[in-house]
Amino acid sequence: MSFKRKTTRQTTTTPLVSTGIHSLDDILGGGIPLSCSLVLTAPDPHSEYDQLVLKYFLAQGLASNQRICVVGSDTENWTAQCMWLPPNSARQIADTVDEDTETQSDEKIKIAWRYEQMKPFQTTVGTSSSTGATADPCCTFDLTTRIPPSVIADAVKAQDLLFLSIDGSKDNLSTTSVLKRLEEVLANGKTQTPLRVCIPDLGSPSWGDLKAHNLLHFLHCLRALLRRYPHACACVSLATEWSADHVATGWYQKLGWMSDGAITLDAFSGNPALAAAFPGLHGLLRIHTLPAPTTLVPASDRFSTLRGTGTGAGSGENNLGFKCTRKRLVFETVHLDVEGGVGERRTTAPPSAVDVQPSIASKKIVAAVVEVELEGTPSPEPVAAPVKKSRKRVGFQSDRPEVYDF
Amino acid sequence: MLSPFDLPAGILLLVTDQLSSPADFMLYRAVFAHLKAARSEKVTKAIVLSVSPDRARWAAVAAKSNIQLDQKSTTGAFNFVDVLSHKSEPDLPDVLVVVDELATLEWTGSPVLDITCFCRALAATCRKANATLLIRQHVLTPSTTEPILEDLFRTLHHMCTYHMEVLPLSSGRSGAVSGQVTLHIGPGTVRAGVKLFPRSSAIHYKLADTGALGVL
């Protein structure tokens, strides 16, 4: 199934910022709208895909000369691990000819002539799909390239990159003090440049002893803060211990109500069965809510190519997953394998054709003999073979076509 | 009030919704219809008590329905109140009071008893002033897909005159239909000829930018 490529255009006046990942921008409807918050959860304890998304978010902000505020502990080291643009600094268009094609066979596959002109089946969007609707065009980052320390130093010097550490005392929760200092940053900064608030690992032990309602209160107040200062947006990732749905009753739904966007990156690392079922992916993406700051319907519903919700009435939503290749993180649609999908038709065998013949000549398979005996009644003859249905007789007689026998 | 439902004024309507079928459009519809139907702006008031400061969204959606909320605010016909800062008491007839995001108060640590007392006091005030009170309450549906009836919901349900549910489709997401709406009578209300819509004959709606389209 190939889908029509749509231009991702926001008709509302809310400006968008790119997340640094083309396919995630598409899923969100063009990017994260300013004045909105996006919460990421990743319940798998063996991987940190949510933090990877946050690093893209930060790198995109730096590449676009926007202001960034990183909140957490050891934020300088965390920032130094971010990815950056490829060394040749040309913004290469990430086309399908990348390491994905290395896994394909080198032999030319015989394709029927009518399909030879068709493009390969696409499961994700390329870089050309994002238009100038965002405040910053999405850069193509390379996971094999680390951010140069000079870029970080220059941004810190220009006060475009701020680090907010966590401090909490016995009387004052860490979340309360962070909100207060964040408000100072938002109030004192330049309002013409978008500001990205980046909070990796919210709820980790460095945040102190927090309860579920403390976290929800923080997210709620953060959203209120962003509404008051609409030149900013926030991307938050929850610590692993707060990312599972069983943390509290209806936890994912509560997170969805407390933020503008909430998505879960459910990696397969701890579940080999799922990894085997979806060999090309590293996890599934679950969307709980999407930003709609000034509209009833999220922009993603109309503009997202990957989600496929805008393609006419009656269409459902595509399942989405993600994979991390050597150079990039990609979100794409999930499709069942040929054997498990609807491509292979299997019809049930007719009842008269039950096979009791031995498949191998040397073996003799004897049909099971069932004997039912009731007290006082003569035992019926054992059924050695299934009863064959009598063939249906058609009432039409060929020599007398006007007569029908029903 | 609230077409196609023929609900009378002066009631306490409890609107419950879920994350996959939010009832924002229902609140907007109630307020905008109330403002549009006003004979005189001095008499008719719509007050929105919200825990989430989303006034900009109200204004943006209202603009699509040709209502200028800023203008209505200056004339006093529309009042947006942040519940966490203070509460306002309606003192005029023909007032519609909308309380939004009560569940947020509970989830962020406010005691259920305090919220219940606030709702009871508000309901009593609205009943004395013959004002219509509309409360939105979120219902959680974890993986079991059965809604969890929290204490706050039970209390509100006991108080309400009518209960409107905004639900997702039981068969899953569809491109043509965003969800379904049902209307039930409150536990202590006498049947008064208002047409009810149980789950078996729920009304389907599709969300568009201008509101809920076409009751299918």
Boltz contact constraints between the chains, C-beta under 6 A:
constraints:
  - contact:
      token1: [A, 213]
      token2: [B, 108]
      max_distance: 6.0
  - contact:
      token1: [A, 213]
      token2: [B, 109]
      max_distance: 6.0
  - contact:
      token1: [A, 216]
      token2: [B, 107]
      max_distance: 6.0
  - contact:
      token1: [A, 216]
      token2: [B, 108]
      max_distance: 6.0
  - contact:
      token1: [A, 217]
      token2: [B, 108]
      max_distance: 6.0
  - contact:
      token1: [A, 220]
      token2: [B, 108]
      max_distance: 6.0
  - contact:
      token1: [A, 224]
      token2: [B, 53]
      max_distance: 6.0
  - contact:
      token1: [A, 227]
      token2: [B, 53]
      max_distance: 6.0
  - contact:
      token1: [A, 249]
      token2: [B, 148]
      max_distance: 6.0
  - contact:
      token1: [A, 250]
      token2: [B, 140]
      max_distance: 6.0
  - contact:
      token1: [A, 250]
      token2: [B, 142]
      max_distance: 6.0
  - contact:
      token1: [A, 253]
      token2: [B, 19]
      max_distance: 6.0
  - contact:
      token1: [A, 253]
      token2: [B, 140]
      max_distance: 6.0
  - contact:
      token1: [A, 254]
      token2: [B, 107]
      max_distance: 6.0
  - contact:
      token1: [A, 256]
      token2: [B, 19]
      max_distance: 6.0
  - contact:
      token1: [A, 257]
      token2: [B, 138]
      max_distance: 6.0
  - contact:
      token1: [A, 294]
      token2: [B, 57]
      max_distance: 6.0
  - contact:
      token1: [A, 294]
      token2: [B, 60]
      max_distance: 6.0
  - contact:
      token1: [A, 295]
      token2: [B, 209]
      max_distance: 6.0
  - contact:
      token1: [A, 296]
      token2: [B, 25]
      max_distance: 6.0
  - contact:
      token1: [A, 296]
      token2: [B, 207]
      max_distance: 6.0
  - contact:
      token1: [A, 297]
      token2: [B, 207]
      max_distance: 6.0
  - contact:
      token1: [A, 313]
      token2: [B, 175]
      max_distance: 6.0
  - contact:
      token1: [A, 313]
      token2: [B, 176]
      max_distance: 6.0
  - contact:
      token1: [A, 314]
      token2: [B, 175]
      max_distance: 6.0
  - contact:
      token1: [A, 314]
      token2: [B, 176]
      max_distance: 6.0
  - contact:
      token1: [A, 315]
      token2: [B, 175]
      max_distance: 6.0
  - contact:
      token1: [A, 317]
      token2: [B, 173]
      max_distance: 6.0
